[in-house]
Structures are given as structure tokens and as C-alpha cells.
Amino acid sequence: MTHIRYEIVEHDGGWAYKLGDVFSETHPTHEGALNAARDAAARQSMPGETRPILYQDAHGAWHEETAQGFDRPETEVSDTEPNGAAKA
């Protein structure tokens, strides 16, 4: 099973969550970004429909695959307190 981690980071004058090199929208507060990341992680792990998907890779090439609705990743949210201390 795939494992993905959303990270809470300072971004663009506020706070965002990040998955790999991709940032979410900027939230004015750390708590807002944390809540949004928890919501995204929960939705990402929910089963859905099996259907075709189209996505672009890091090199700009497009790919089409069939996503199995039951094949969902394990998710986690990695949070750092605004003062830089890791949060358990």
C-alpha cells in the first residue's frame, strides 16, 4: 500500500500543507492549514469508484490509467508547531 504524508509549512505569508513539491492554498493560520490537511488526508483515504484518470508527471508527460476505487493510500499529516517544535 502506498503511504503519503501531508506536511504543514509556512508558505507565501501564511501556512499551507504540502504533498511532495505541491503546496495547497495559503491559509492565514497554522490551525487552518492543519485542519485543511487533515480533511485532505481523510478524503484521500476514502474508497471511491474505479475509473480512468489522466495526470501529468514531473517531466510534463501525460498519462492515462485506471484508478481502482478500493486502492487507497495510507495517509498522515506531519505537523510542526509555529515555533518550530515537532508536534506528536
C-alpha positions in Angstrom: 0.0 0.0 0.0 1.2 3.5 -0.8 1.9 5.9 2.0 1.6 9.7 1.6 2.4 12.5 4.0 1.0 16.0 4.1 3.4 18.4 5.7 2.3 21.7 7.4 4.7 24.5 6.3 5.0 28.3 6.3 4.2 29.5 2.8 3.5 32.7 1.0 2.9 34.8 4.1 0.8 32.2 5.9 0.6 28.4 6.3 -0.1 25.6 3.8 0.0 21.9 3.6 2.4 20.3 1.1 2.4 16.9 -0.6 5.7 16.3 -2.3 6.6 19.5 -4.1 3.0 20.7 -4.3 1.5 23.3 -2.0 -2.1 23.8 -1.0 -3.7 27.2 -1.0 -2.3 29.5 1.7 -4.2 29.7 5.0 -3.8 32.7 7.3 -3.3 30.5 10.4 -1.3 27.4 11.2 -4.5 25.8 12.6 -6.4 26.5 9.4 -3.7 24.7 7.3 -3.6 21.8 9.8 -7.4 21.4 9.6 -7.3 21.5 5.8 -4.5 18.9 5.7 -6.4 16.6 8.0 -9.5 16.9 5.8 -7.5 16.3 2.6 -5.8 13.2 4.2 -9.2 11.8 5.2 -10.7 12.3 1.8 -7.6 10.8 0.1 -8.0 7.6 2.0 -11.8 7.1 1.3 -12.7 4.4 -1.2 -14.4 5.6 -4.4 -15.3 4.5 -7.9 -12.9 2.6 -10.3 -12.4 5.0 -13.2 -9.9 6.3 -15.7 -7.7 9.1 -14.6 -5.4 11.5 -16.6 -2.4 13.1 -14.9 0.8 15.0 -15.8 4.2 13.8 -14.5 7.1 15.9 -13.3 8.5 16.0 -16.9 5.3 17.3 -18.4 4.2 14.0 -20.0 0.5 13.0 -19.7 -0.5 9.5 -18.6 -3.9 7.8 -18.5 -4.5 4.9 -16.1 -7.4 3.2 -14.4 -7.6 4.0 -10.7 -9.1 1.3 -8.6 -11.6 2.8 -6.2 -10.5 0.4 -3.4 -6.8 1.0 -3.8 -6.3 4.0 -1.4 -3.1 5.1 0.2 -2.4 5.3 3.9 -2.2 9.0 4.8 -0.6 11.0 7.6 -0.2 14.7 8.5 3.2 15.8 9.6 2.8 18.9 11.8 5.3 21.4 13.1 4.2 23.9 15.7 4.6 27.5 14.6 7.6 27.9 16.9 9.4 25.1 15.0 8.9 22.3 17.5 7.6 19.0 16.2 4.1 18.1 17.3 3.3 14.5 18.1 
